[in-house]
Structures are given as structure tokens and as C-alpha cells.
């Protein structure tokens, strides 16, 4: 019994009806050009809302608990500008990653007329997705959440409620990078805040009557320690401030670890020119090997510039026609047939 390599599963005809192009009917009302891309998935929408809520919570604690009450205006202004700029870029990157078409293949285009228009030569093979009834370009995979085939699909991320694919991978990488930076920045500021306030302001809050009498502090002054001390730490009471800062520490540490790992895996995937799905399925490499720098420019744009770090700069990737890639000359024994491919 001959074993078939895993990467050949993509060429297997699962059911006879998948080979019938007349079964594929294109959508009667295709969306107009420029229509915003948005996936209507309940779980993804909830995760995206939670992401925004957590970033805005960090904004609230950093501004109203740590920076605004501080009398060190230079420290507050510099850290406020840096943190808000990074947070703005993180949320902008999240929106671009969520609302950008990741590289969806037109749904229902595996019709008899379209296959005939490709003018396939004998021995050429095109792959057909049995789930969305579309001609699959090379390196495309079907997403069960988006219900579409996505070019160079890396994975579906619920936190951005979208697939990470050919067109939005840059924005996803920027999102993970900026979230990691604001998490690290918040943790550093929390550390300085704890060290500063435990020595200056909050020691008064825990004094008993004898200690207060020795220090010459009245009961009224104890109940308002933040208003009489030399350096204000927070407009909230010390217990409330501690709880808010501990929650921010937990959030910052969790997001720093998670987004740093995601950022590293994405950069590695870009440099090796191999998506997460291709690594997981150990697919045979059928595309030309390029240098790491060329792979980075293919994702972030040509040439290298500050636009690489901007979620508002659309990369000029110089993409080829996706249908040209879908009909590459993969020689088979059966001439000129459109074969049904097993999807992801």
C-alpha cells in the first residue's frame, strides 16, 4: 500500500459533485467597489470590543491615576504624549487589520464560463474550493469563519475579527508591536508610581493615633493625605489606586507576553515566507525563495521608509494577478481538467 504525502491531500477529488462547475453560481448582487470589509462574527466582534475596552482602561489609569495628579509636569507631559501616541497607533492598526480585506478570493467564481476563460493548456490544473465554490490561487486557504478563501492566509485572529492574510498582515504586525510597547510603557510607569507613592504619600494613610501625634498630623489631614502631601500621587484613595494599578499590571504583563510572542512569530513567518498554516500543514514549497529583506518589503512595501511603522500607509506590494498564480503549470496526468481540492 503506497502512502500519499500530506501535501498531496490538496489535489484529491473528495466527491464527484465538486468537479461540476455548473453547480457554482456566482453571487447575484456582488458588493460595490470600495465596500468596507467587516466579518459579522459574534465572537470576533466581542473580542474586538474587549480589546478596545482594555486599551481605553489603560488610558484611563495612566492619565487619571498616574500622570495628571503628578506635580512633575515634564514627566507627565513626556510620558502622556508617548503613551497616547502609541495607543493611538495601536488602535489605528487594529482598525486597519479588522476592516481591510485580507485577500479574499471572489466567491462563486468557479463557473464553467470562468474556467473556460482561463484557457488552460493541457496538463494545467486549477484548484477549486468545495466550500465557497471559488478558484483557489496558489497558497490560498479557506477560512470557516470568513467563509472565503484567503490568499496567503496565516490564521484567523478573533482579536481583530478577521483573517491575517496577504493584504492586512502589515497592520496586524503593527498592532501587536504597538500593544506590546504600550504594555511595557505602562508597566514601567506603574513601577515608578509604586516606588514613589509608597514612600511619599501613602505612608500617612496607615498611621495610628500615636504615630500621627508624634508626626503632628491631624485626623483631618490623614483622611485627605493626597491633598496635604508634598507630591500628589492620585485623585483616588490609596486602596482604590492600588487596585487600579494592580489590574493594569496584570493586563500589561499578559498583553506584553502575548503580543510579543505574536509579533515574533509573524516576523519569522514573513522572513521565511511561510504562513502559519503552511508551517502547520508542512506544505511543500512551490514558490520561489527570496531573501528575508525582500520578504519584508513584500509585506510592508517598497522601499523602506517611515511608512513601514504607519498603519495609514498602504504598502505597495506589486502583486501579480491572483488568477495567474492559480493556473500555474502544475503537471498532472489528466489533461485540462478542473480538479476539486480539499480545503483547509
N, C-alpha and C positions, 0 to 999 in steps of 0.2 A: 504494500500500500504506500503510495507516494504522498508525502506531506507537502502541503501548499504553504509557502511563506505567508506571514501575516499581511505584508503589504500588498499581496495579490487579492485579498478579500475585496478590495475596492473594484475589481474587474468582474466579480462573479454576478451572473444574472440570477437574482433571487427568485423572481416569479415571472412567468411569461408576459403578464399584462403590462409589466414595466417597460417592455420593448415596443409597445404600441403608441406611437406619437399622437395618433388621433384621440387618445384618451386625455391628452393635455390640452386644456382650454385656457388661454391667457385671460387675465382679469378683464372684465368688461369695461371697467372705468379706471384706467391707470391714473395714479396720482399725478398732479401737475408738477412741472419742473420747479424746483425750489421749495417743495413742501417740506416742512420740518420733520425730521426723523424722531420718532418717540415710540418706545415699546410700552404697550399697555399691559404690564405685568404687575399684579398686586404686590408680590414680594419685592420686586425690584424698586417699585415706587416707594414702598415703606422704607427700604434700606437707604434710598437716596434722601428721603426726608430725615431719617435718623442721622445721616452724615452731615447734613446742613445744620441740624439741631446741635450736634456735638461741637461743630466748629463755632457756631454762634455762642454756645455756652462758654467755650474757651475765651472768646472775645469778651464776654461779659465779665468773667472772673479777672482776666488780665487787665482790663480797663478800669472797672469799678471797684475791684478789691485790691489791686496791687499798684497800678500806675497813677490814677487820678488822685487818690488820697495822699500820695507821696509828696513831700516838700522838695525833693531833689528833682527840679524841673528838667534839667538836662537829661538825667537818667530816664525820666518819664517820657519826654518827647522823642528821644532817640529810639528807645525800645517800642514805644507806641507806633512810630512810623514803620519800623522794620516789621513788627508783628502784623500790623494791619495790611501792609503791602503783601506779605507772604500769604496771609489768609485770603486776601482778595484774589491773588493769582491762583491759589488752590481751588477756590470756589469757581473761578472762571474756567479753569482746566476741567473741573468736574462737569460743568455745563457743556463744554465743547465735547468731552468724551461721551456724555449722555445723549446729546442732541445731534451728533454727527453720524451720518450713515457710515457704518464700519466697513462697507464694501459689499453690500448686498447684491446678489445676482438677481436680475429680473425674474420675477416669479411666473411660472407657467409658460416659459418661452420654448419648451421642448416640444414644439408643434411640428407637424410634418413639413409645413411651409418653411419654418425657420431652419430645420435640419437640411432641407434641400438647398436653402440659400447659402449654406456654408460651403457647398461644392466640395465635399470631401473626396479625397483621392483614394484609390484602392489601398487598403491597409491602414488608413487613418481611423481613429476611434475617438468619439466624444463620449463623455460621461454624463449620464442622466440621473438626477436625484429623484428617487421614487416618492419622496415626501412632499417636496414643493414643486415637482414636475418642471425642473429647470435644467438647462445645460450647465454642467459644473465646470468652471475654469480649473486649470491646474492649481493645486494647493488650496482649493476651496473645501469647506466642510459645512454640513448642515447643523444649524442651531435649533434645538427643540423649543427654546423659549422665544426667540425671534421669529421662528417658523420660516426661516430663509437660509439659503446657502450664503456663507460669508467668505470673501476672498481673504486668504492668509489669516484665518481665524485662529487666535491664540487661546481664548477662553471666553466664557460669558461671565461677566462680573456683576453680581446683584447690587453692589455698592454704587455703580454708575448706571445701573439699569440698562445695560447694553452689552453687546459683544465687543471685545477688543480685537480689531481686525486691521486691514490694510490702511484704511483712511483715518482712524482715530487712535492708533497706538501711541502717537506722539503725545496727544492730550492726556492719555491715561498715565504715561510715564511722568509727565509734568505734575499730574495730580498726586501721584504717590510721592514724588520728590518734595513738593511744597508742603504736603501734610506732614511728612517726616521732619521737615525743617521747623515748622511752627510747633510741632510737638516737642522737639528738642529745645527750642527757644523758650517755650512755656515752662518746661521742667527746670531750666537754668534759672529763670526768674523766680519760680516758686522756691527753689533752694535758697537764693539770696534773700527772699522775703522772710522765710522762716528764721534764718540766721539773724537777720536784722531785728525783727519784731520780738522774738523771744527775749532778746537782751534789753530792748528799749521800752516797749510799750506794755507787753502782756505780763511782765513780772508783777506789776502793780495789781493786776486783776486777781491774783491768787494769795495776796497777803491777808493775814488775820488781823484782829484788832490791835494786838500788842505790837506786831510788826508795823502796822500803819501808824500807831502812835509814835514809835521810835523814828519812823521816816518822816513824820509830820504831815501825813496825808489824811485828809478828812474822808468820811464815808461818801460824801457827795462827789469828791474827786475820784474815789475808787469806782463809783458807778459810771463815771464818764472818763475813763482812762485815756481814751483816744483824743479827747478834746483838750486835755491839760498837759499832755506829754510834749516833749521837745520835738518829736518826729512822729507824725501820724502814719499809721500802717493800714488802716481800713476804716470805712464808714460803718462797718458791721461790727457786732460784738465779737470778741475773740473766739468763742466756741463756734459761732456761725462761720467766721472766716476760716477757721481750721478745717471745718467740714467741707467748705467750698474748695479749699486748696487741695485737700486730700483727694477729693473726687477728680479735680483737674490733674493731679499727679497720676492717678490710676488711668485716666483717659489718655494722657500724654504718653505714658510708658507703653500702654497697649498699642496705640496707634503708631508710635515710633518703631516698635519691633515689627509690626505687621507691614507697614508701608515700606520700611527699609528692605525687608525681605522681598516684597513685591517689586520694588524698584530694581534691586539687584538681579532678580530672575528675568525681568523684562529687558534690562540692558544686555544680559548674557544671551537672551533669545535673539535680540537684534544683531549682536555681534556675530553670532554663529549662523544667522539667517535660517533659524529653525524655530517654528512656532511651538507653543506648549503642547498642542495636540499632536504635532508631528514627532516631538520627543517622546510623548506618552505612548503613541502607537508604533514608534520606531519605524516610521515610513521610509522607504527607500528614497534617497536623494536623487531627484530627477531634474534639478535646476542647476544652473552654472554657479560655481563657487566664486564669491567675491571677497575682497579684503574687508576687515572689520570697519575701517573708515568709510568705505563705500556703502556698507550696510547701514551705518549710522546716517549717512547723508540721504539714503533712500527713504528713511523714516522721517527725519527731521527737516530735510530739504537741502537744496543746493544754493549757494555754497554755505560754509559755516558762517554764522552771524549771531547777533543777539536774538534774532528771531527764533532760534532754537529753544530759548527759555521762555518764549512768549506764547500763551495759549491763543492769542489773537492773530498770529501769523500762520497762514495755511501753507504747509510745506509743498514745494514744487517738486513732486516726485518723478515727473517724467514717465508716467505709467504707460505701458503699452495697452493695446486693445485687449480687454479681458477675453474676448471670444477668440482672438488669435491664439491665446495660450491654451484655450480649451480644446482646440483642434490640432494640437501638436502631433507630430508624426510618431506616435507610439505604435510600432509594428505589431500586428496580430495575424493570426492565420485566417480569420474570417474577413473578407474584403468589404469595405464600405458599409459597415453596419453601425447603428447607434446602439450602444450597449447600456443596459441599466446597471448602475453602480450602487453598491451598498453604501449608505450614508453613515455619517458619524454615529 
